[in-house]
């Protein structure tokens, strides 16, 4: 009897925030279409962002830790928890040996990347930001490929990166280059997002900035505002008190749809948010997170700012007045807004997931074209 064909296995390691999980989801989606089996290695915090992952992906929660949280006792226990997570992952890998392991950053990716390094499995990291995160910095010299979402990315001496761009989820790629309706005297949508969990400074500044706009603009605005749980009630109350139509939620599961309908997006400049905005093609006002490691959110926004697709306001200069001025600059200039939308598309990399998938195939010794054909034959 012929040996049963075993589809290749990809283990994706990511966690912590949507910034790590969303590009991981994008790669998972395309590798499943190519006929791969996919497992996700994350922790309980990362598992909160797996709702959009395809159901056929097996999710394994691992034990890991970081020195950035907890008291002295917790920090003393970090090496033991990490070592335990690596050993447990090595046992899993011996039972079902991955063909490739890809890490997307965040401390929950340590066990899978550590096990892959010790077992000499083909491995790769993907860095979303223009500055390596702590975990990716540790593994940059210990992997076969360093894929970079933002270019240029600061890399350790002797390490070369490949610019793939940041992969976007299928829900975003399905709306790539969605038709843009310029601002005008009709209902308009404004999307306010602050990363995967909202941003307090945007909740403090954006509502009063919107309220200060001329009535001829206000009467047409429909606001979708992502705010933290602790800020949501007061933000919603402010909009209601000022007669502004607003949907305030702690997390929008349909951001791609809302962004495609928006005349303007106000956002932090996390790598995934920037990628989504550019692939869909929308004007944006970006407020980089002031204490992001290496000021990487300022770097993330640079390409959109240079292209004229975004207005960047440093958090140190963010006021109700500066935000209102930026809102007016876009919402009262239809041709300028249309140009910003076109510029965002011009710097987007909608094929980033395919580029990353080709690198996975390369590491596994698989010809990408043959793999695509095999996947099509399997689906026929």
SELUMVO-607769 format. One line per field, with one value per residue (C-alpha): residue number from 1; residue in one letter; z, x, y. Coordinates in Angstrom, 1 decimal, always signed. Each point is the difference from the previous one (the first is absolute). Layout:
! residues N
k <- NUM, ... .
r <- A, ... .
up <- Z, ... .
east <- X, ... .
north <- Y, ... .
//
This chain:
! residues 380
k <- 1, 2, 3, 4, 5, 6, 7, 8, 9, 10, 11, 12, 13, 14, 15, 16, 17, 18, 19, 20, 21, 22, 23, 24, 25, 26, 27, 28, 29, 30, 31, 32, 33, 34, 35, 36, 37, 38, 39, 40, 41, 42, 43, 44, 45, 46, 47, 48, 49, 50, 51, 52, 53, 54, 55, 56, 57, 58, 59, 60, 61, 62, 63, 64, 65, 66, 67, 68, 69, 70, 71, 72, 73, 74, 75, 76, 77, 78, 79, 80, 81, 82, 83, 84, 85, 86, 87, 88, 89, 90, 91, 92, 93, 94, 95, 96, 97, 98, 99, 100, 101, 102, 103, 104, 105, 106, 107, 108, 109, 110, 111, 112, 113, 114, 115, 116, 117, 118, 119, 120, 121, 122, 123, 124, 125, 126, 127, 128, 129, 130, 131, 132, 133, 134, 135, 136, 137, 138, 139, 140, 141, 142, 143, 144, 145, 146, 147, 148, 149, 150, 151, 152, 153, 154, 155, 156, 157, 158, 159, 160, 161, 162, 163, 164, 165, 166, 167, 168, 169, 170, 171, 172, 173, 174, 175, 176, 177, 178, 179, 180, 181, 182, 183, 184, 185, 186, 187, 188, 189, 190, 191, 192, 193, 194, 195, 196, 197, 198, 199, 200, 201, 202, 203, 204, 205, 206, 207, 208, 209, 210, 211, 212, 213, 214, 215, 216, 217, 218, 219, 220, 221, 222, 223, 224, 225, 226, 227, 228, 229, 230, 231, 232, 233, 234, 235, 236, 237, 238, 239, 240, 241, 242, 243, 244, 245, 246, 247, 248, 249, 250, 251, 252, 253, 254, 255, 256, 257, 258, 259, 260, 261, 262, 263, 264, 265, 266, 267, 268, 269, 270, 271, 272, 273, 274, 275, 276, 277, 278, 279, 280, 281, 282, 283, 284, 285, 286, 287, 288, 289, 290, 291, 292, 293, 294, 295, 296, 297, 298, 299, 300, 301, 302, 303, 304, 305, 306, 307, 308, 309, 310, 311, 312, 313, 314, 315, 316, 317, 318, 319, 320, 321, 322, 323, 324, 325, 326, 327, 328, 329, 330, 331, 332, 333, 334, 335, 336, 337, 338, 339, 340, 341, 342, 343, 344, 345, 346, 347, 348, 349, 350, 351, 352, 353, 354, 355, 356, 357, 358, 359, 360, 361, 362, 363, 364, 365, 366, 367, 368, 369, 370, 371, 372, 373, 374, 375, 376, 377, 378, 379, 380 .
r <- X, X, X, X, X, X, X, X, X, X, X, X, X, X, X, X, X, X, X, X, X, X, X, X, X, X, X, X, X, X, X, X, X, X, X, X, X, X, X, X, X, X, X, X, X, X, X, X, X, X, X, X, X, X, X, X, X, X, X, X, X, X, X, X, X, X, X, X, X, X, X, X, X, X, X, X, X, X, X, X, X, X, X, X, X, X, X, X, X, X, X, X, X, X, X, X, X, X, X, X, X, X, X, X, X, X, X, X, X, X, X, X, X, X, X, X, X, X, X, X, X, X, X, X, X, X, X, X, X, X, X, X, X, X, X, X, X, X, X, X, X, X, X, X, X, X, X, X, X, X, X, X, X, X, X, X, X, X, X, X, X, X, X, X, X, X, X, X, X, X, X, X, X, X, X, X, X, X, X, X, X, X, X, X, X, X, X, X, X, X, X, X, X, X, X, X, X, X, X, X, X, X, X, X, X, X, X, X, X, X, X, X, X, X, X, X, X, X, X, X, X, X, X, X, X, X, X, X, X, X, X, X, X, X, X, X, X, X, X, X, X, X, X, X, X, X, X, X, X, X, X, X, X, X, X, X, X, X, X, X, X, X, X, X, X, X, X, X, X, X, X, X, X, X, X, X, X, X, X, X, X, X, X, X, X, X, X, X, X, X, X, X, X, X, X, X, X, X, X, X, X, X, X, X, X, X, X, X, X, X, X, X, X, X, X, X, X, X, X, X, X, X, X, X, X, X, X, X, X, X, X, X, X, X, X, X, X, X, X, X, X, X, X, X, X, X, X, X, X, X, X, X, X, X, X, X, X, X, X, X, X, X, X, X, X, X, X, X, X, X, X, X, X, X, X, X, X, X, X, X .
up <- +0.0, -1.0, +2.9, +0.7, -1.0, +3.0, -0.7, +1.1, +3.5, +0.8, +3.6, +0.5, +3.3, +1.0, +2.8, +2.3, -2.3, -3.2, -1.6, +0.2, -0.5, -3.1, -2.3, +1.4, -0.9, -3.6, -0.4, +1.4, -2.4, -3.1, +1.1, +0.6, -3.6, -1.1, +1.6, +3.2, +3.4, +2.4, +3.8, +2.1, +3.1, +2.3, +3.6, +1.7, -0.8, -3.7, -0.1, +0.4, -3.5, -1.7, -0.7, -3.7, -0.6, -2.2, +2.1, -1.5, +1.8, +3.2, +2.8, +2.6, +3.1, +1.3, +3.2, -0.4, +2.0, -0.2, +2.2, -0.8, +2.3, +3.6, +3.2, +1.1, +0.6, -3.4, -1.7, +1.8, -1.4, -3.6, -1.1, +1.5, -1.8, -3.3, +0.3, +0.9, -3.0, -2.4, +1.3, -0.2, -3.6, -0.9, +1.1, -2.2, -2.9, +0.4, -0.3, -3.0, -1.5, -1.7, -3.5, +0.8, +3.1, -0.4, +2.9, -0.1, +3.2, +3.6, +2.9, -0.7, -3.1, +2.0, +0.7, -3.7, -1.3, +2.8, -0.7, -3.8, +0.6, +2.3, -2.4, -3.1, -1.7, -2.9, +1.6, -0.7, +1.8, -1.3, +1.5, -0.6, +1.2, -1.2, +3.3, +1.1, +3.0, +3.0, -0.9, -3.7, +0.8, +2.1, -2.8, -3.0, -0.2, +0.8, -2.9, -3.7, -1.2, +1.5, -1.8, +0.4, -0.2, +0.1, -2.1, +1.0, +3.2, +2.5, +0.2, +2.0, -1.7, -2.3, -0.3, -3.4, -0.3, -2.9, -0.5, -0.3, +1.3, +2.7, -0.9, +0.4, +0.9, -2.8, +1.3, -0.8, -3.3, -1.2, +0.2, -1.5, -2.0, +0.9, -1.8, +2.0, +0.3, +0.7, +2.8, -0.9, +1.1, +0.7, +2.7, +0.7, +2.2, +2.3, +1.5, +3.2, +1.1, +2.5, -0.6, +1.1, +3.2, -0.7, +1.3, +3.0, -1.6, -3.1, +2.3, +1.8, -3.1, -3.0, +1.3, +1.0, -3.2, -2.0, +2.1, -0.9, -3.7, -1.9, +0.1, -3.8, +0.5, +3.3, -1.3, -2.6, +2.2, +1.2, +2.4, +0.8, +3.1, +1.5, +3.7, +2.9, +2.3, +2.8, -2.5, -2.1, +2.2, +0.3, -3.7, -1.1, +2.5, -1.5, -3.5, +1.0, +2.0, -3.1, -2.4, -1.9, -1.5, +1.4, +0.5, +2.8, +0.7, +1.7, -3.0, -3.6, -1.6, -3.4, -0.3, -3.7, -0.9, +2.1, -1.5, -3.5, +0.7, +1.7, -1.5, +2.6, +2.6, +3.2, +1.5, +1.8, -2.4, +1.0, -2.9, -0.6, +0.1, -2.5, -2.3, +0.1, -0.7, -2.9, -1.6, +0.1, -1.0, +2.4, +1.2, +3.6, +3.0, +1.9, +3.6, +0.8, +3.5, +1.8, +2.1, -2.6, +0.1, -2.2, -1.0, -2.6, -0.6, -1.3, -2.4, -1.0, -1.1, -2.1, -3.3, +0.1, +1.1, -2.7, -2.6, +1.1, +1.1, +3.7, +2.4, +2.9, +3.4, +2.7, +3.3, +1.5, -2.3, +0.1, +1.2, -0.7, -2.3, -2.0, -0.5, -1.1, -2.4, -1.5, -0.3, -1.8, -2.4, -1.2, +0.3, -1.7, -2.9, -2.3, -2.6, +2.7, +1.7, -3.3, -0.5, +3.5, -0.8, -3.2, +1.7, +2.7, -2.6, -1.8, +3.0, +1.0, -0.4, -0.5, -1.0, +3.3, +1.1, -3.3, +0.3, +3.6, -1.1, -2.8, +2.6, +2.1, -3.1, -0.6, +3.5, -0.3, -3.4, -1.8, -3.4, +0.5, -3.5, +0.5, +3.5, -1.4, -2.7, +2.6, +2.1, -3.0, -0.9, +3.6, -0.1, -3.4 .
east <- +0.0, +1.4, +0.9, -2.7, +1.0, +0.7, -0.6, +2.9, -0.4, +0.5, +0.2, -0.7, +1.1, -1.4, -1.8, -0.6, -1.8, -2.0, +3.1, +1.7, -3.1, -1.6, +3.0, +0.3, -3.6, +0.7, +2.8, -2.1, -2.9, +2.2, +2.0, -3.3, -1.0, +3.4, -0.8, +2.1, -1.1, +0.4, +0.4, +0.1, +2.2, -1.0, -1.0, -3.3, +0.3, +0.7, -2.8, -2.5, +0.8, -0.6, -3.7, +0.7, +2.4, -1.3, -1.6, +2.3, +3.0, +1.0, +0.8, +2.5, +0.4, +3.6, +1.7, +2.2, +0.8, +1.5, +2.2, -2.2, -2.9, -0.4, +2.0, +3.4, -1.3, -1.7, +3.2, +2.1, -2.3, +0.2, +3.0, -1.6, -3.4, +1.7, +2.2, -3.1, -1.8, +2.9, +0.3, -3.7, +0.0, +3.0, -2.1, -2.8, +2.3, +1.4, -3.5, -1.0, +3.1, -0.6, +1.4, +0.3, -0.4, -0.7, +0.0, -1.8, +1.3, -1.2, +1.3, -2.5, +2.0, +3.1, -0.8, -0.6, +2.9, +2.3, -1.0, +0.4, +3.5, +1.1, -1.5, +1.5, -3.4, -0.5, -1.0, -0.8, -1.1, -2.2, +0.4, -2.9, +1.6, +3.0, +1.8, +0.4, -2.0, +1.9, -0.8, +0.7, +3.3, +1.0, -0.7, +1.0, +3.4, -1.4, -2.5, +0.4, -2.0, -0.9, -3.0, -0.8, -3.4, +1.3, +3.0, +2.6, +0.1, +2.8, +1.8, +3.0, +3.4, +0.4, -3.7, -1.7, -3.7, -2.5, -2.6, -3.3, -2.4, -2.6, -2.5, -3.6, -2.9, -2.3, -2.7, +2.3, +1.4, -3.6, -0.4, +3.3, -0.4, -3.7, -1.6, +0.4, -2.8, +1.5, -1.2, -3.1, -3.4, -1.4, +0.4, +3.7, +1.7, +2.9, +1.8, +2.0, +2.2, +2.9, +1.6, -1.8, -1.3, -0.5, +2.1, -0.9, +1.6, -2.2, -3.0, +1.0, +0.8, -2.0, -3.6, +0.4, +1.9, -2.9, -2.5, +1.9, -0.5, -2.5, -3.6, -0.1, +2.6, -1.3, -3.5, +1.4, +2.5, -0.5, +2.8, +1.2, +2.3, +1.9, +0.6, +1.2, -2.6, +0.8, -0.4, -3.0, -2.8, +1.3, +1.0, -3.5, -1.6, +2.1, -1.1, -3.6, +0.0, +1.4, -2.5, +2.7, -1.1, +2.6, +0.5, +2.4, +1.4, +3.1, +0.8, -1.4, +0.0, -0.9, +2.7, +0.7, -3.6, -0.1, +3.3, -1.2, -3.1, +2.0, +0.9, +2.8, +1.7, +1.5, +2.4, +3.1, +2.7, +0.4, +1.4, -3.2, -2.2, +2.4, -0.1, -3.8, -0.4, +2.4, -1.4, -3.6, +1.2, -1.3, +1.2, +1.1, +1.1, +2.6, +1.0, +3.1, +0.0, +2.5, +1.7, +0.1, +3.4, +2.5, -2.7, -1.0, -3.5, +1.5, +2.1, -3.0, -1.9, +2.9, -0.9, -3.6, +1.2, +2.7, -2.6, -2.4, -2.5, -0.1, +0.3, +2.2, -0.5, +2.6, -1.7, +2.0, -1.7, -3.5, -2.6, -3.7, +1.0, +2.7, -2.4, -2.8, +2.3, +1.0, -3.6, -1.0, +2.9, -1.3, -3.7, -0.3, +2.4, -1.6, +2.8, +2.7, -1.8, -0.2, +3.7, +0.8, -2.0, +1.9, +3.3, -0.8, -0.7, +3.2, +2.2, -2.1, +1.3, -3.1, +2.0, +1.9, -1.7, +0.9, +3.6, +0.2, -1.6, +2.6, +2.7, -1.7, -0.1, +3.7, +1.0, -1.9, +1.7, -3.3, -0.4, -2.8, -1.5, -0.2, -1.5, -2.7, -0.8, -0.1, -2.4, -2.2, +0.0, -1.0, -2.9, -1.2 .
north <- +0.0, +3.4, +2.3, +2.6, +3.5, +2.2, +3.7, +2.2, +1.6, +3.6, +1.2, +3.7, +1.5, +3.4, +1.7, +2.9, +2.4, +0.3, +1.5, -3.4, -2.1, +1.6, -0.6, -3.5, -0.5, +1.2, -2.5, -2.8, +0.7, -0.1, -3.1, -1.9, +0.9, -1.4, -3.4, +0.4, -1.0, +2.9, +0.2, +3.1, +0.2, +2.8, +0.7, +0.9, +3.7, -0.7, -2.5, +2.9, +1.1, -3.3, +0.4, +0.9, -3.0, -2.8, -2.8, -2.6, +1.5, -1.8, +2.5, -1.1, +2.2, +0.0, +1.1, +3.1, +3.1, +3.5, +2.1, +3.0, -1.0, -1.1, +0.5, -1.4, -3.6, +0.0, +1.2, -2.7, -2.6, +1.2, -2.2, -3.1, +0.6, +0.7, -3.1, -2.1, +1.4, -0.8, -3.6, -0.6, +1.4, -2.2, -3.0, +1.1, +0.5, -3.5, -1.5, +2.1, +1.5, +3.4, +0.6, +3.8, +2.1, +3.7, +2.5, +3.3, +1.5, +0.3, -2.1, -2.8, -0.8, -0.8, -3.7, -0.9, +1.9, -1.3, -3.6, +0.5, +1.4, -2.8, -2.7, +1.8, +0.2, +2.5, +3.3, +3.6, +3.1, +2.8, +3.5, +2.3, +3.2, +2.0, -0.9, -3.6, -1.0, -1.5, -3.6, +0.4, +1.7, -3.0, -2.4, +2.1, -1.7, -3.5, -0.4, -0.7, +3.0, +3.4, +1.4, +3.7, +1.6, +3.6, +1.2, +0.7, -1.9, +0.4, -3.3, -1.3, +0.1, -2.9, -0.7, +0.5, +0.4, -0.6, +2.7, -1.9, +2.7, -0.7, -2.7, +1.0, -2.3, -1.3, +2.4, +2.9, -1.4, -0.5, +3.8, +0.9, +3.2, +0.3, +3.0, +3.2, +2.6, +3.4, +2.2, +2.1, +1.3, -3.5, -2.7, -0.6, -2.7, +0.7, -3.0, +0.5, -2.9, -0.3, -3.4, -3.2, +1.5, +3.7, +2.9, +2.2, +3.1, -0.3, -0.4, +3.2, +2.1, -1.2, +0.4, +3.7, +0.7, -1.4, +2.0, +3.2, -0.5, +2.2, -1.1, -0.6, -2.7, -1.4, -0.6, -2.4, -1.9, -3.6, -1.0, -3.5, +0.4, -2.9, +0.8, -2.0, -1.5, +2.5, +2.9, -1.2, +1.4, +3.5, +0.1, -1.1, +2.5, +2.8, -0.7, -0.3, +3.2, +1.8, -1.5, -2.0, -3.3, -2.5, -3.7, -0.5, -3.5, -1.5, -2.1, +0.0, -3.4, +1.6, +2.7, -0.9, +0.7, +3.2, +1.2, -0.6, +2.1, +2.9, +3.3, +0.3, -2.3, +1.3, -2.5, -1.0, -1.0, -3.6, -2.1, -1.9, +3.1, +1.8, -3.1, -0.2, +3.7, -0.1, -3.2, +1.3, +3.5, +2.6, +3.4, -0.1, +2.0, -2.0, +0.6, -2.2, -1.6, +2.2, -2.7, -2.7, -1.8, +1.7, +2.5, -2.6, +1.4, +3.2, -2.1, -2.0, +3.1, +1.4, -1.5, +1.2, +3.5, +0.2, -1.0, +2.7, -2.6, +0.8, +2.9, -1.0, +1.7, -0.9, -0.7, +2.9, +2.4, -1.6, +2.5, +0.5, +2.8, -1.9, -3.0, +2.3, +1.8, -3.4, -1.2, +3.3, -0.4, -3.3, +0.3, +3.4, -0.9, -2.6, +0.0, -0.1, -2.9, -1.9, +0.6, -1.3, -3.2, -0.6, +0.6, -2.5, -2.6, +0.8, -0.9, -3.1, -3.6, -2.0, -3.1, -0.1, -3.2, -1.7, +1.1, -1.4, -3.2, -0.4, +0.3, -2.8, -2.2, +0.8, -1.0, -3.2, -0.8, +0.3, +1.7, +2.6, -0.5, -3.8, +0.6, +2.2, -2.5, -2.8, +2.0, +0.7, -3.7, -0.9, +2.4, -1.1 .
//
